[in-house]
Amino acid sequence: MSSVAIVTGLTLICIGLAGYFLPEATSPTALIPVAIGLLFVLLGALARREDRRKHMMHAAALLAILAIAATVTAIPIALKALQGEEVERPLAAYAKAGTALVSMIFTLLAIRSFVAARAARLRAS
């Protein structure tokens, strides 16, 4: 699961950098996914040690849930933009929606991993 956190972080970094460097952007707030991504990468790297894994992965899951809460409202706006409707700052909506979707996927994978780990511990005892 630590590798999944790192890949999630790298994906969010790419979303943030794309949102910042594309021609119509250049707002510093476009770099917010980069900050979230760096935290995912850090937590994933720290989780490589067995004694830290559980705590770091729970922290990464919490980070993902917070990222979802902060960005999920952009999904309907991004869908409107994809349908050709006029929306304010469509690139920002795409970046926020992408951040929400990547965070949702990580959360689902984390939950699946936590359930599997719990089941393995119960079988072992």
Disulfide bonds with the S-S distance in Angstrom:
none
